[in-house]
Amino acid sequence: MEPKYFSELARRLNEQQIRTGPRHDNSLPVVFAGQEILLITQTGTMMRAESGEECESAKKLFPKVQQTASLVHEYITAMEQAAPLKAEGLDTSYRQLAEFNDTVLAGQTAEGGIHFAVLDWNAEHTALCHIGRNHIITIHGNGMPSEEYQQIDGKAEALKLLRSGNGSMTPYGVVFDNEMKLQPLYDGRHFPPYLYEPCQLTIEIRLADGSTGASGYLYFPTPDQQLARTLERAGATDAADSRMQITVDQLPKEVSTQINLQQEALVEVNEMCASIAKLSPQECRKLNAAVAMAQPRCASEIRQLAENLEQFEFVPDVKTPEEYGKYMIQQSGRFEYDPNLEDFYDFQGYGQQKVSAENGQFNDYGYISYHGVLTLGELMLQDPAEQAQDESGPHLVGVL
């Protein structure tokens, strides 16, 4: 064991900036300030060299040298006694030092010293597949499509990692750099984006100096006080600020196409999002159809549509007058449909008649028609209740 032990011990001590001298017959000298101060025997025992002078700096090395000598002696002995690790794709230079719950600690003697690896047996007990795949998925942010994951050659990736020689020995195994670079997300002032709860819209306010990063984020809908506080902290006033951009958009498709931050007031956009957040998925689809029909020009008009969807009739996935006529006769519940008389029903004619009477519209979402008292333009301008009050004229209130 002597040559292996002394060469490995010298390597480990040199990594800690502790110098060693040429090996004697049965010991390895530790050198400090040009003099031999310690001798390490082949059993890991430490002795003071006769020529060594004691000083405080030299004494500080003694515990490190003793700990390293004992550790190296322990794993060199274990390597000599361990059986070769047998696994598909792994050369026989690896020795199996320990195994627990399908996890193996293995060691390999190479030109640069002894390297260790912690391997996981996979379902076929071929050992390398998991470690290679786990390494790849880690450097991809712990996530990738299952199809790509299954195509990873785990064995090849594991062997590449083990043969790189970039592992660092620890008491718990060998640690490899996963190539991921850490970067600070919080600079002490500007909070990073984080969705504490689902939101309709996330708006990033970029830094005023044009550098990379953001000075704030708006998560709509949000309380008015939070909106004002975020804008003040970012030094922004309204949506016309060119530093603002949408980073997360969960709005219904037709609504998204109508929103232009450079032409909107953030208060109106926030109120619109608050109204849409109350809608069910079915109602959001109905809103898509209503927006496609009404063609609102701003967030406030979209909000009025979202708050007055009950004034619209919507039949999803109906695209032709015939389909609409068939729906009305067979499924709407307004008629007693007799399947024996189906050949006598004029679905096309009835559907066309209804579309003309309702002034309805077919679009990508289905058939929609508006049945409110106000015109669509009036509906989108203000709250219908306020509109009705305005039309009723002034009211005099007197005191007798």
N, C-alpha and C positions, 0 to 999 in steps of 0.2 A: 504493500500500500504506500510505501514511502514516496516514490516519485510523484504519484498522483496527488497525494495529500499535500506535499510541500508546494507543488506547482499551483494547486488550487488555492491553498492558503495564501501564497504570495499574491495571487491575483486578487483575492478578496480584500487583503490588507491594502494593496495598492489602490484599489477603488476608494478606500477611505483615507487616501493621502498618507498612509503609513508605509514608510520605506522598509524594504527588506534587503539583506545582503546575499552573497553567494552561499548556497547551501553547504553546511558541514556534513560530516559522515552521517550523523544521526539527529541533526537539528537544523532549524532555519533561524538565522539571526534577524532581529528587528533593529534597525539602525535609526539613531536620532543624533543630529548635529555631527554626522560623520563617524560616530562611534556605535558599536554594538551594545545595546542596553538590555536586550532580552534574547533568550534562546527558547525556541518552541520544539519540543520533541515530537517523535512520530505518534505518540499517544495523545497529543494535545496538551501536554503538561508544559507550563511556562516556568522558566528559570531565569534569574538575573545573570547577565554576562559578567565575568570577572573584571573586564576592562571598563565596564559601564560606569559613568558618573551619575549620581542621582541629582535630579533637579525637579522642580515642580512641574514644568512642562512635560518632562519625560514620564513622571508619575501618572499624569492624566491619561497617558496612552495605555497603561496596564489593563484597566477594565475592558477597553475595547478589544485589545489584543486577545485577552483571555476568552471573552465571549465569542469572538470570531474563530479562534482556534478550536474551541469546543464544538461550535456549530458545524464547521467544516469536517471535523473528525467524525461527527455523528452521521452526516449524510454521505461521506465517502465510504464509511463502513456499510451503511445501508445499501449503497449502490453496488458494492462488491457482493453482497449477499442476496440481492434481489434477482428474480427471474426476468428474462426478457419479456417485454410487453408485446403480446401478439394481437395485432389488429390490422384489418385490411388497409393497405396503402401506407402503413407505417413501417419504417425500416427497423431492424432488430437491435439497433444501438440504444433504443429506449428501454429502460428498466422500470418495472412496476413496483413502486415503493409502498403504496397503500391504496386501498379501495374501500369506499363507503357509499351505500345507496347509489350504485351505478356511476359514481364519480371516482376517477383514478388520478392519483398523483404519480407522475412519471418523470424520470430523469434521463439525461443523455450526456455522454462524455463527448465533447467536440474540441476542436483546436482552441477555441476561445475559452475553454473551461467547461464546467458542468452547467447545463441548462435544465430547468424544470418546467413542466407543463401540467395543467389540470385539465383532464379530458372527461367528457361525459359519454357513456355508452349510449348509442341510439337503440331503436327497437330491434335492429338486426345485430346489435352488439358489435358494430364495426368502429365505434369510438370516435371517429373523426368527423362524421357528418354534422353532428350538433354544434361542435365548437366552431366549425367553419361558417355554418349558416348563422349562428348567433352573432359572430363577429360582423358579418356583412349587414345583417338587419340592424345591428347597433349603430354602425356608421351611416345608416340611412334613416336615423331618427326613430328607431324602434317601430318602424311600420313600412310595409310595402304590399302591393297586391299579392294574393296567394299564388297566382300563376307564376309571378317572378320569383317568389320564395322557393317554389318547388323546382325551379330551373337552376338554382344555385348548386354548383358542384362543391358541396360542403367539405369533402375530403381534400380536394385540391386547394381550397382556401385555407384549411387548417394546416396543411403541410407547408404552404407558403408562409404562414404566420410563424410556425414553429422553427422553420429553417432561416428566418430572417435574422435571428440573433438579437432582436430588439427587446427581448423580455427582461424585466427587472425582478430579481429574486427577492421575495418577502417571506416572512415566517408562515404565510398562509398559502403560498404558491407563487406562480410567476405572473406578473402583470405586464400586459402589452398595451402600447399606446393605440387607442382606437381611432386616431387621426382626427378626432373631433376637437375643434377649437372653441374654448369658452369665451364668451364676450358679455360684458355687463349690459343688463337690460334697464337698470334704473340708475340714473346719474345723480340722484339726490334731489331732483326737482321735477323732472318730467316722467310721469308714470308710463310704463309700457302698456300696450293694449291687452285687455283681459276681459272676457265676457263672463261676468258674474251670473248673468241670467240671459235667456234668449232675447235678442233685440231685432228690430226690423232693419235698422240701418246703422252702420258704424262709419263715422267721418273722422279722418285724420287731419290734424292741423299741423302742417310742416313748420319747421323752424324758420324764423324770420330772416336769418342770414343765408338761407338757401342750402345749408349743409344737410347731409343725410341725417334722418331722424325726424322725430315729431315732438312738438311742444305740448300736445294734448290730443285727447280722443273724445268724441261725443258718441254716446250710445243712445239712439232714439228707439222708443220714447224715453224721455228723461224728465225729471221735475224741472220746472222753470228756474228754480234757484240753482240747480246743478248746471244747467245750460249757461246761465249768466256767469257763474263762478269759473267755469272752464274757459269761456271766451275771454274773460278778464285776465286770467292767469296766462293765457296764450297770446294776449295782446291783439285779439281779433274782435271784430264787431258784428259782422254779418256774413251771409253765405257768398257774397260777391267777392270775398277775400280769395285771391287766386291760390293761396296756400292750402286751401281745403280740397280734399278729394275723398271719394267714397271708397272704402276698403272692404266692407262687408255689406252685401245687399241681399236681404231676405224678403224684400217686397214682392207682391205679385208681379208677374212679368210685364203686363201692360202698364202698371204704375211706374216701374223702373224706367221704361222707355220715355216717360213723360217728365221725369225729374231732371232738372238742370240746376245744379247748385249755384251757378253764376247768375241765375235769374230768380232765385227763390230767397225768401226770408226764412231763416232757420226756425223761428218760432212757428211759422206755418208748416214747415216740414215736420217739426216735432209733433204738432197737433194732429197732422195727417197720420203719422206713424202710430200715435196713441189710439186713433179710431180704428186703424187696420188691425192693430194687435188684438182687438176684442173679437175679431171675426174668426169663424171656424174655417177649416180648409174648403168646405163646400161654398161658404160665403165668399171666400177669397176668389174662387173660380168665377162666381157670379159677378164679383167686382171687376175681374178681368174683362168679362163680356160687356159690362156697363161702361167701362173706360173706353173700350174699343168702339162702342156705339156713340158715346157722348163727346169724345175727344176733348177732355178738359185741358186747360192751358196752364194750370199751376197747381201747387199742392193744396191750396184751400179749396179749389173746385173738386179735386179728388176726394178730399175729406168729406165734402157734402154728399158725394155719391156713396161713400162708404157708410155714412150715417143714415142714408135713406134708401137702402137696398130693398126695403119692403115695398117700395113703390115700383119695383121692376118685377116682371115675370120672366123666369129663366128656365129653359129646358136644355140641359147639357147634351152635347154630342148630336144634336139634331141639326142637319145641314141643308135640307131641302124642304119645299112646301109639302111634298108627299110624306116625308118622314114626320113633319109637324102635324099634318092632318091625321096620320095614323096614330101618333101619340095622343092627340086630343080625343079621338074616338075610342081607342082601345085602353088607354092607361090613365087618362086624366081624372076619371071618375065622374065626368059630367054627362056621360051617355051610358046607356045600357047596351053594351056591345054584344052582338050575337055572331059568333064565328061562322055559323052556317050561312050567314048572309054576307060574308066578306066580299064576294064577287060583285055585290051590288053597291058597295060603299065607294064613293068617289073621294079617296084620300087626297089626291092631288088638288082637286077643285076646292074641297073644303079648306085645305091648308092654305092655298093661295088666297082664298077669301079672308081668312083670319089674319094673315100677314098684312094684307092691304088695309083691313079695318083697324088693326092695332099699330100700323106703321112700324112693324117690327123689323128685326135685322138678323141675318145669319152671319156668324163670324167663326173664327177658329175654335171657339169654346162651346158653341151651340146656338140656340135661338133665344133672343132677348127682346122684350118690348117694355115700354114705359107707360104706366097708367096713372101718373100723378096729375093733380089739378094744374100745377104750374107748368110752364114750358121747361124743357131741360136746361135752357140757358138761365132762367130765373131760379131754378132749383139749385144750380151750382153757385149762384152769386151770394146767397145768404141762407140762413136758416129758414125753412118754410114757415115756421111759426112767426118769425119776425116779419117775413114777407106778407103774411096774411094780416098782421097787425097794421103794417104800413098802408095796405090797401083799404083798410076799414076807415081811414081818415082820422083826424084829430079828435080827441076826447076832452070835454070840458069838465073840470071837477070844481064844484063850488062848495062853499060852506054857508049854511043857513044860520 
